[in-house]
Amino acid sequence: MPILEQGYQHWRGELHGHAWRWAAITRQGLRAQAGNRWLRWILFGAFVPAIVLVGFLVVWGLFEQKSSVLAPFLFLFQGLPEELRAGPRGFRVTFWTLAFNTFLSVELYFSMLLVLLAGPELISQDLRFNAIPLYFSRPVRRTDYFLGKFGVVATFLSGVIFVPVVLAYVLGVAFSLDPLVIRDTWRIFLGALAYGAIVVLSAGTLILAVSSLSRNSRYVGAMWVGIWIVSATAAGQLEQVVRRPWCPLVSYSGNLDRIREGLLDTPAAYERLKTLFRAGQDQLRQSARPSLFGRGRRKGPDGMAPPVPRPPEPPGARGPGGTAPDGEKAELPWPWSLAVLAGLGVLSAGILSVRIRSLDRLR
C-alpha cells in the first residue's frame, strides 16, 4: 500500500532508562491478564488463607498476653495442655512455624493454579502470531524479553506469597507486645521469604520454558498439569512400588514441600508439639488414676465418679515428603530437592536461550 502522506508526529511521553525496558512488557502482560475472570477468582481465594494466618497470629499475641479480649472465648482453650496455657510464650516458635508452614502449603496450590492460568500464553501466543520479531525490532534484548515475561508470573506469585507473609509477620509482632518476639521468629520470617523466592524463580522460569516449546497454549497448560499433578502421582506410585529414598524427588510440588519444611524446620516443630500433647495426656491419666489408699476421684451426687475427661490428641504430624517426623522410611535430605529444582532451572534457562535465539534470527 503506498504511503500518501508522511509527516512528523510529535511523541509525548516519559523516557525511561534502558534498564527498565522489560517493565513495559510486564505491564502489557498484566493488562492482558486483567480480563481473565478465573484468574481474579483464584487471586481472591488465595487471600482467604492469608486472612486466616493474620487472624491466628493476632489471636496468639492476645493469648500470650492473657488479654481480657479473649475472655468470652476461653472455652475454646480448655482442651489445651496446662503447660501451654500457663506459658504460651515458650511455644511461640513452634506455633508460628506451624502457622506459616500451613499457610505456605495452601498457597502452593493457589500458586500452581495462577501459573496454569497466566503462564501458558506468555510466549506461546507470541510464537503463534509471530510477534517475537516485532519485539526485537525495538531496542529490546532477549534478556529484556525474558525478564518482562517472567515479571508477569512473578507479580502474581509475589502477591499471594510475599505480601501476606510480610503483613502477617508485622501484625503478629505488633500484637505480641514483646520485644523478644523478633529475636524468636526472625528465622521463620526469613525462611518464608526464601521459600517464596524459590517458588517464584522455579515456577516462573519453568512455565516460560514450557511455553516456548509450543504455539498452542492448551498444550502448554497440559504440560504444566503433568509437571504439577502427574509427577506427584508418579512419585506416590514409585514410593509404593520401588520404595527408594529418591522417589519423592520425582514430584515437583513435593520438592517444594520438602524445601519449605526444611527452611522452616517444620519436623522439629511437629516433634515439640507432639511432646507437649503427650505430656498433657500423661497428666490427665495420672489425675484419673486412683490413689494408693483407695481414695479415687471425687464422686458425684449419685455416688458415681464423673467421667474422665478425654485427653487432647496430638495433631497429625508430617515430616518432609509427607511422612511422620519419626518416619518409618529413610529419605534424602531436603537440599536434594533444592538441587533438583536448581537443575530444572538450568534446563529451563537453556531451553529459553535456544528458543529465543533461534527466533531472534527472523528479524
ChimeraX attribute file (.defattr): number of C-alpha atoms within 10 A of each C-alpha:
attribute: neighborCount
match mode: 1-to-1
recipient: residues
	/A:1	3
	/A:2	4
	/A:3	5
	/A:4	5
	/A:5	5
	/A:6	6
	/A:7	5
	/A:8	5
	/A:9	6
	/A:10	6
	/A:11	6
	/A:12	6
	/A:13	6
	/A:14	5
	/A:15	6
	/A:16	8
	/A:17	6
	/A:18	10
	/A:19	8
	/A:20	12
	/A:21	18
	/A:22	21
	/A:23	17
	/A:24	14
	/A:25	22
	/A:26	23
	/A:27	15
	/A:28	14
	/A:29	20
	/A:30	18
	/A:31	12
	/A:32	12
	/A:33	18
	/A:34	12
	/A:35	10
	/A:36	12
	/A:37	9
	/A:38	13
	/A:39	19
	/A:40	14
	/A:41	10
	/A:42	16
	/A:43	18
	/A:44	11
	/A:45	14
	/A:46	22
	/A:47	18
	/A:48	12
	/A:49	17
	/A:50	23
	/A:51	14
	/A:52	14
	/A:53	24
	/A:54	20
	/A:55	15
	/A:56	17
	/A:57	25
	/A:58	19
	/A:59	18
	/A:60	20
	/A:61	24
	/A:62	18
	/A:63	21
	/A:64	21
	/A:65	16
	/A:66	15
	/A:67	11
	/A:68	11
	/A:69	11
	/A:70	14
	/A:71	9
	/A:72	8
	/A:73	10
	/A:74	11
	/A:75	9
	/A:76	9
	/A:77	13
	/A:78	11
	/A:79	14
	/A:80	15
	/A:81	19
	/A:82	17
	/A:83	14
	/A:84	17
	/A:85	15
	/A:86	11
	/A:87	14
	/A:88	17
	/A:89	20
	/A:90	12
	/A:91	16
	/A:92	18
	/A:93	17
	/A:94	19
	/A:95	20
	/A:96	23
	/A:97	25
	/A:98	20
	/A:99	16
	/A:100	24
	/A:101	22
	/A:102	14
	/A:103	21
	/A:104	26
	/A:105	15
	/A:106	14
	/A:107	22
	/A:108	20
	/A:109	13
	/A:110	20
	/A:111	25
	/A:112	19
	/A:113	19
	/A:114	21
	/A:115	24
	/A:116	20
	/A:117	17
	/A:118	21
	/A:119	28
	/A:120	27
	/A:121	25
	/A:122	22
	/A:123	27
	/A:124	23
	/A:125	18
	/A:126	17
	/A:127	19
	/A:128	14
	/A:129	9
	/A:130	14
	/A:131	12
	/A:132	20
	/A:133	15
	/A:134	13
	/A:135	18
	/A:136	18
	/A:137	11
	/A:138	8
	/A:139	9
	/A:140	15
	/A:141	15
	/A:142	17
	/A:143	12
	/A:144	22
	/A:145	22
	/A:146	21
	/A:147	19
	/A:148	23
	/A:149	25
	/A:150	25
	/A:151	22
	/A:152	24
	/A:153	27
	/A:154	21
	/A:155	13
	/A:156	18
	/A:157	27
	/A:158	19
	/A:159	15
	/A:160	25
	/A:161	26
	/A:162	17
	/A:163	14
	/A:164	21
	/A:165	23
	/A:166	14
	/A:167	14
	/A:168	23
	/A:169	21
	/A:170	15
	/A:171	15
	/A:172	24
	/A:173	18
	/A:174	15
	/A:175	17
	/A:176	21
	/A:177	13
	/A:178	13
	/A:179	10
	/A:180	10
	/A:181	17
	/A:182	16
	/A:183	8
	/A:184	13
	/A:185	18
	/A:186	13
	/A:187	16
	/A:188	21
	/A:189	20
	/A:190	14
	/A:191	22
	/A:192	25
	/A:193	19
	/A:194	17
	/A:195	23
	/A:196	23
	/A:197	17
	/A:198	18
	/A:199	24
	/A:200	23
	/A:201	18
	/A:202	20
	/A:203	25
	/A:204	22
	/A:205	26
	/A:206	25
	/A:207	26
	/A:208	26
	/A:209	24
	/A:210	22
	/A:211	28
	/A:212	25
	/A:213	17
	/A:214	18
	/A:215	19
	/A:216	17
	/A:217	21
	/A:218	14
	/A:219	16
	/A:220	25
	/A:221	21
	/A:222	13
	/A:223	17
	/A:224	23
	/A:225	15
	/A:226	14
	/A:227	17
	/A:228	19
	/A:229	15
	/A:230	16
	/A:231	19
	/A:232	20
	/A:233	14
	/A:234	15
	/A:235	21
	/A:236	19
	/A:237	14
	/A:238	16
	/A:239	15
	/A:240	11
	/A:241	10
	/A:242	12
	/A:243	15
	/A:244	14
	/A:245	13
	/A:246	17
	/A:247	20
	/A:248	27
	/A:249	25
	/A:250	20
	/A:251	22
	/A:252	23
	/A:253	22
	/A:254	21
	/A:255	24
	/A:256	24
	/A:257	22
	/A:258	25
	/A:259	26
	/A:260	25
	/A:261	27
	/A:262	19
	/A:263	19
	/A:264	24
	/A:265	20
	/A:266	24
	/A:267	21
	/A:268	16
	/A:269	22
	/A:270	23
	/A:271	17
	/A:272	15
	/A:273	20
	/A:274	17
	/A:275	13
	/A:276	18
	/A:277	21
	/A:278	17
	/A:279	16
	/A:280	22
	/A:281	17
	/A:282	12
	/A:283	14
	/A:284	18
	/A:285	14
	/A:286	11
	/A:287	12
	/A:288	14
	/A:289	12
	/A:290	11
	/A:291	11
	/A:292	7
	/A:293	6
	/A:294	7
	/A:295	9
	/A:296	13
	/A:297	16
	/A:298	10
	/A:299	11
	/A:300	9
	/A:301	8
	/A:302	7
	/A:303	8
	/A:304	10
	/A:305	12
	/A:306	12
	/A:307	9
	/A:308	12
	/A:309	10
	/A:310	10
	/A:311	18
	/A:312	15
	/A:313	13
	/A:314	15
	/A:315	10
	/A:316	9
	/A:317	17
	/A:318	17
	/A:319	21
	/A:320	24
	/A:321	22
	/A:322	13
	/A:323	15
	/A:324	16
	/A:325	16
	/A:326	11
	/A:327	12
	/A:328	8
	/A:329	10
	/A:330	11
	/A:331	17
	/A:332	16
	/A:333	14
	/A:334	20
	/A:335	14
	/A:336	15
	/A:337	23
	/A:338	17
	/A:339	13
	/A:340	15
	/A:341	23
	/A:342	15
	/A:343	13
	/A:344	18
	/A:345	19
	/A:346	15
	/A:347	15
	/A:348	20
	/A:349	17
	/A:350	12
	/A:351	19
	/A:352	22
	/A:353	15
	/A:354	12
	/A:355	14
	/A:356	17
	/A:357	12
	/A:358	10
	/A:359	14
	/A:360	17
	/A:361	9
	/A:362	11
	/A:363	10
